[in-house]
């Protein structure tokens, strides 16, 4: 049972790290889109 608890904690930690990475990726994409659409077209 202890082993299962440990692996669950590891899974939660891993998920949080993945969520954080996804969040940063989304922010990068949003920034790029903002730059693309806010720059005056030549």
PDB file of N, CA, C and O in Angstrom, chain B, residues numbered from 101:
ATOM      1  N   UNK B 101       0.825  -1.206   0.000  1.00  0.00           N
ATOM      2  CA  UNK B 101       0.000   0.000   0.000  1.00  0.00           C
ATOM      3  C   UNK B 101       0.865   1.264   0.000  1.00  0.00           C
ATOM      4  O   UNK B 101       0.549   2.233  -0.690  1.00  0.00           O
ATOM      5  N   UNK B 102       1.941   1.254   0.763  1.00  0.00           N
ATOM      6  CA  UNK B 102       2.835   2.417   0.793  1.00  0.00           C
ATOM      7  C   UNK B 102       3.373   2.719  -0.604  1.00  0.00           C
ATOM      8  O   UNK B 102       3.443   3.875  -1.022  1.00  0.00           O
ATOM      9  N   UNK B 103       3.745   1.671  -1.308  1.00  0.00           N
ATOM     10  CA  UNK B 103       4.302   1.843  -2.652  1.00  0.00           C
ATOM     11  C   UNK B 103       3.281   2.536  -3.572  1.00  0.00           C
ATOM     12  O   UNK B 103       3.633   3.410  -4.364  1.00  0.00           O
ATOM     13  N   UNK B 104       2.037   2.133  -3.449  1.00  0.00           N
ATOM     14  CA  UNK B 104       0.987   2.730  -4.272  1.00  0.00           C
ATOM     15  C   UNK B 104       0.834   4.219  -3.957  1.00  0.00           C
ATOM     16  O   UNK B 104       0.692   5.038  -4.865  1.00  0.00           O
ATOM     17  N   UNK B 105       0.863   4.561  -2.687  1.00  0.00           N
ATOM     18  CA  UNK B 105       0.746   5.969  -2.266  1.00  0.00           C
ATOM     19  C   UNK B 105       1.889   6.786  -2.863  1.00  0.00           C
ATOM     20  O   UNK B 105       1.679   7.884  -3.378  1.00  0.00           O
ATOM     21  N   UNK B 106       3.087   6.242  -2.786  1.00  0.00           N
ATOM     22  CA  UNK B 106       4.261   6.938  -3.306  1.00  0.00           C
ATOM     23  C   UNK B 106       4.104   7.191  -4.806  1.00  0.00           C
ATOM     24  O   UNK B 106       4.355   8.297  -5.283  1.00  0.00           O
ATOM     25  N   UNK B 107       3.694   6.176  -5.535  1.00  0.00           N
ATOM     26  CA  UNK B 107       3.564   6.346  -6.980  1.00  0.00           C
ATOM     27  C   UNK B 107       2.448   7.343  -7.310  1.00  0.00           C
ATOM     28  O   UNK B 107       2.526   8.060  -8.308  1.00  0.00           O
ATOM     29  N   UNK B 108       1.415   7.384  -6.472  1.00  0.00           N
ATOM     30  CA  UNK B 108       0.343   8.362  -6.687  1.00  0.00           C
ATOM     31  C   UNK B 108       0.883   9.777  -6.517  1.00  0.00           C
ATOM     32  O   UNK B 108       0.589  10.661  -7.322  1.00  0.00           O
ATOM     33  N   UNK B 109       1.676   9.988  -5.464  1.00  0.00           N
ATOM     34  CA  UNK B 109       2.284  11.304  -5.235  1.00  0.00           C
ATOM     35  C   UNK B 109       3.174  11.691  -6.409  1.00  0.00           C
ATOM     36  O   UNK B 109       3.189  12.844  -6.839  1.00  0.00           O
ATOM     37  N   UNK B 110       3.910  10.719  -6.917  1.00  0.00           N
ATOM     38  CA  UNK B 110       4.796  10.991  -8.057  1.00  0.00           C
ATOM     39  C   UNK B 110       3.977  11.385  -9.282  1.00  0.00           C
ATOM     40  O   UNK B 110       4.342  12.294 -10.027  1.00  0.00           O
ATOM     41  N   UNK B 111       2.865  10.685  -9.472  1.00  0.00           N
ATOM     42  CA  UNK B 111       1.989  11.003 -10.603  1.00  0.00           C
ATOM     43  C   UNK B 111       1.455  12.422 -10.499  1.00  0.00           C
ATOM     44  O   UNK B 111       1.436  13.163 -11.482  1.00  0.00           O
ATOM     45  N   UNK B 112       1.022  12.794  -9.305  1.00  0.00           N
ATOM     46  CA  UNK B 112       0.492  14.143  -9.098  1.00  0.00           C
ATOM     47  C   UNK B 112       1.565  15.177  -9.399  1.00  0.00           C
ATOM     48  O   UNK B 112       1.309  16.181 -10.064  1.00  0.00           O
ATOM     49  N   UNK B 113       2.773  14.918  -8.902  1.00  0.00           N
ATOM     50  CA  UNK B 113       3.880  15.850  -9.128  1.00  0.00           C
ATOM     51  C   UNK B 113       4.176  15.968 -10.625  1.00  0.00           C
ATOM     52  O   UNK B 113       4.381  17.064 -11.147  1.00  0.00           O
ATOM     53  N   UNK B 114       4.195  14.825 -11.296  1.00  0.00           N
ATOM     54  CA  UNK B 114       4.470  14.807 -12.730  1.00  0.00           C
ATOM     55  C   UNK B 114       3.400  15.589 -13.488  1.00  0.00           C
ATOM     56  O   UNK B 114       3.707  16.368 -14.390  1.00  0.00           O
ATOM     57  N   UNK B 115       2.147  15.371 -13.111  1.00  0.00           N
ATOM     58  CA  UNK B 115       1.043  16.080 -13.764  1.00  0.00           C
ATOM     59  C   UNK B 115       1.168  17.579 -13.579  1.00  0.00           C
ATOM     60  O   UNK B 115       0.939  18.346 -14.515  1.00  0.00           O
ATOM     61  N   UNK B 116       1.532  18.003 -12.367  1.00  0.00           N
ATOM     62  CA  UNK B 116       1.681  19.436 -12.104  1.00  0.00           C
ATOM     63  C   UNK B 116       2.775  20.022 -12.977  1.00  0.00           C
ATOM     64  O   UNK B 116       2.628  21.117 -13.518  1.00  0.00           O
ATOM     65  N   UNK B 117       3.878  19.287 -13.113  1.00  0.00           N
ATOM     66  CA  UNK B 117       4.984  19.770 -13.947  1.00  0.00           C
ATOM     67  C   UNK B 117       4.544  19.875 -15.400  1.00  0.00           C
ATOM     68  O   UNK B 117       4.884  20.836 -16.091  1.00  0.00           O
ATOM     69  N   UNK B 118       3.785  18.878 -15.863  1.00  0.00           N
ATOM     70  CA  UNK B 118       3.304  18.906 -17.244  1.00  0.00           C
ATOM     71  C   UNK B 118       2.339  20.063 -17.462  1.00  0.00           C
ATOM     72  O   UNK B 118       2.381  20.734 -18.494  1.00  0.00           O
ATOM     73  N   UNK B 119       1.466  20.293 -16.478  1.00  0.00           N
ATOM     74  CA  UNK B 119       0.524  21.413 -16.578  1.00  0.00           C
ATOM     75  C   UNK B 119       1.265  22.733 -16.657  1.00  0.00           C
ATOM     76  O   UNK B 119       0.901  23.615 -17.435  1.00  0.00           O
ATOM     77  N   UNK B 120       2.303  22.863 -15.851  1.00  0.00           N
ATOM     78  CA  UNK B 120       3.090  24.089 -15.841  1.00  0.00           C
ATOM     79  C   UNK B 120       3.741  24.299 -17.207  1.00  0.00           C
ATOM     80  O   UNK B 120       3.735  25.408 -17.741  1.00  0.00           O
ATOM     81  N   UNK B 121       4.298  23.232 -17.762  1.00  0.00           N
ATOM     82  CA  UNK B 121       4.937  23.319 -19.075  1.00  0.00           C
ATOM     83  C   UNK B 121       3.902  23.707 -20.138  1.00  0.00           C
ATOM     84  O   UNK B 121       4.175  24.534 -21.008  1.00  0.00           O
ATOM     85  N   UNK B 122       2.714  23.101 -20.057  1.00  0.00           N
ATOM     86  CA  UNK B 122       1.648  23.428 -21.005  1.00  0.00           C
ATOM     87  C   UNK B 122       1.257  24.893 -20.896  1.00  0.00           C
ATOM     88  O   UNK B 122       1.044  25.573 -21.899  1.00  0.00           O
ATOM     89  N   UNK B 123       1.167  25.365 -19.653  1.00  0.00           N
ATOM     90  CA  UNK B 123       0.783  26.757 -19.414  1.00  0.00           C
ATOM     91  C   UNK B 123       1.795  27.703 -20.052  1.00  0.00           C
ATOM     92  O   UNK B 123       1.421  28.687 -20.690  1.00  0.00           O
ATOM     93  N   UNK B 124       3.078  27.397 -19.874  1.00  0.00           N
ATOM     94  CA  UNK B 124       4.128  28.246 -20.438  1.00  0.00           C
ATOM     95  C   UNK B 124       4.061  28.224 -21.960  1.00  0.00           C
ATOM     96  O   UNK B 124       4.262  29.248 -22.613  1.00  0.00           O
ATOM     97  N   UNK B 125       3.776  27.045 -22.522  1.00  0.00           N
ATOM     98  CA  UNK B 125       3.661  26.918 -23.970  1.00  0.00           C
ATOM     99  C   UNK B 125       2.493  27.757 -24.488  1.00  0.00           C
ATOM    100  O   UNK B 125       2.616  28.454 -25.495  1.00  0.00           O
ATOM    101  N   UNK B 126       1.366  27.682 -23.790  1.00  0.00           N
ATOM    102  CA  UNK B 126       0.200  28.475 -24.185  1.00  0.00           C
ATOM    103  C   UNK B 126       0.509  29.963 -24.142  1.00  0.00           C
ATOM    104  O   UNK B 126       0.104  30.714 -25.030  1.00  0.00           O
ATOM    105  N   UNK B 127       1.223  30.385 -23.114  1.00  0.00           N
ATOM    106  CA  UNK B 127       1.571  31.802 -23.002  1.00  0.00           C
ATOM    107  C   UNK B 127       2.452  32.233 -24.167  1.00  0.00           C
ATOM    108  O   UNK B 127       2.283  33.325 -24.709  1.00  0.00           O
ATOM    109  N   UNK B 128       3.395  31.370 -24.551  1.00  0.00           N
ATOM    110  CA  UNK B 128       4.265  31.682 -25.697  1.00  0.00           C
ATOM    111  C   UNK B 128       3.438  31.833 -26.964  1.00  0.00           C
ATOM    112  O   UNK B 128       3.638  32.765 -27.743  1.00  0.00           O
ATOM    113  N   UNK B 129       2.502  30.901 -27.161  1.00  0.00           N
ATOM    114  CA  UNK B 129       1.656  30.935 -28.352  1.00  0.00           C
ATOM    115  C   UNK B 129       0.809  32.200 -28.364  1.00  0.00           C
ATOM    116  O   UNK B 129       0.683  32.861 -29.395  1.00  0.00           O
ATOM    117  N   UNK B 130       0.226  32.536 -27.208  1.00  0.00           N
ATOM    118  CA  UNK B 130      -0.595  33.749 -27.128  1.00  0.00           C
ATOM    119  C   UNK B 130       0.225  34.983 -27.461  1.00  0.00           C
ATOM    120  O   UNK B 130      -0.243  35.882 -28.160  1.00  0.00           O
ATOM    121  N   UNK B 131       1.450  35.019 -26.956  1.00  0.00           N
ATOM    122  CA  UNK B 131       2.327  36.161 -27.215  1.00  0.00           C
ATOM    123  C   UNK B 131       2.591  36.290 -28.711  1.00  0.00           C
ATOM    124  O   UNK B 131       2.530  37.381 -29.277  1.00  0.00           O
ATOM    125  N   UNK B 132       2.885  35.153 -29.339  1.00  0.00           N
ATOM    126  CA  UNK B 132       3.166  35.155 -30.774  1.00  0.00           C
ATOM    127  C   UNK B 132       1.953  35.634 -31.565  1.00  0.00           C
ATOM    128  O   UNK B 132       2.078  36.421 -32.504  1.00  0.00           O
ATOM    129  N   UNK B 133       0.778  35.145 -31.171  1.00  0.00           N
ATOM    130  CA  UNK B 133      -0.441  35.563 -31.867  1.00  0.00           C
ATOM    131  C   UNK B 133      -0.677  37.054 -31.681  1.00  0.00           C
ATOM    132  O   UNK B 133      -1.038  37.756 -32.626  1.00  0.00           O
ATOM    133  N   UNK B 134      -0.471  37.532 -30.463  1.00  0.00           N
ATOM    134  CA  UNK B 134      -0.640  38.964 -30.193  1.00  0.00           C
ATOM    135  C   UNK B 134       0.279  39.780 -31.088  1.00  0.00           C
ATOM    136  O   UNK B 134      -0.141  40.762 -31.699  1.00  0.00           O
ATOM    137  N   UNK B 135       1.541  39.362 -31.159  1.00  0.00           N
ATOM    138  CA  UNK B 135       2.509  40.091 -31.982  1.00  0.00           C
ATOM    139  C   UNK B 135       2.086  40.069 -33.446  1.00  0.00           C
ATOM    140  O   UNK B 135       2.184  41.072 -34.153  1.00  0.00           O
ATOM    141  N   UNK B 136       1.614  38.904 -33.884  1.00  0.00           N
ATOM    142  CA  UNK B 136       1.227  38.741 -35.281  1.00  0.00           C
ATOM    143  C   UNK B 136       0.063  39.661 -35.646  1.00  0.00           C
ATOM    144  O   UNK B 136       0.049  40.261 -36.722  1.00  0.00           O
ATOM    145  N   UNK B 137      -0.914  39.768 -34.740  1.00  0.00           N
ATOM    146  CA  UNK B 137      -2.129  40.512 -35.073  1.00  0.00           C
ATOM    147  C   UNK B 137      -2.112  41.975 -34.653  1.00  0.00           C
ATOM    148  O   UNK B 137      -2.943  42.761 -35.108  1.00  0.00           O
ATOM    149  N   UNK B 138      -1.169  42.348 -33.785  1.00  0.00           N
ATOM    150  CA  UNK B 138      -1.147  43.746 -33.361  1.00  0.00           C
ATOM    151  C   UNK B 138      -0.165  44.572 -34.177  1.00  0.00           C
ATOM    152  O   UNK B 138      -0.237  45.801 -34.183  1.00  0.00           O
ATOM    153  N   UNK B 139       0.748  43.903 -34.865  1.00  0.00           N
ATOM    154  CA  UNK B 139       1.693  44.645 -35.711  1.00  0.00           C
ATOM    155  C   UNK B 139       0.962  45.197 -36.925  1.00  0.00           C
ATOM    156  O   UNK B 139       0.162  44.493 -37.542  1.00  0.00           O
ATOM    157  N   UNK B 140       1.228  46.437 -37.267  1.00  0.00           N
ATOM    158  CA  UNK B 140       0.579  47.004 -38.465  1.00  0.00           C
ATOM    159  C   UNK B 140       1.055  46.271 -39.718  1.00  0.00           C
ATOM    160  O   UNK B 140       2.240  45.977 -39.875  1.00  0.00           O
ATOM    161  N   UNK B 141       0.109  45.986 -40.598  1.00  0.00           N
ATOM    162  CA  UNK B 141       0.471  45.286 -41.835  1.00  0.00           C
ATOM    163  C   UNK B 141       1.069  46.267 -42.814  1.00  0.00           C
ATOM    164  O   UNK B 141       0.618  47.407 -42.929  1.00  0.00           O
ATOM    165  N   UNK B 142       2.097  45.810 -43.525  1.00  0.00           N
ATOM    166  CA  UNK B 142       2.770  46.695 -44.484  1.00  0.00           C
ATOM    167  C   UNK B 142       2.124  46.566 -45.852  1.00  0.00           C
ATOM    168  O   UNK B 142       2.546  47.229 -46.800  1.00  0.00           O
TER     169      UNK B 142
END
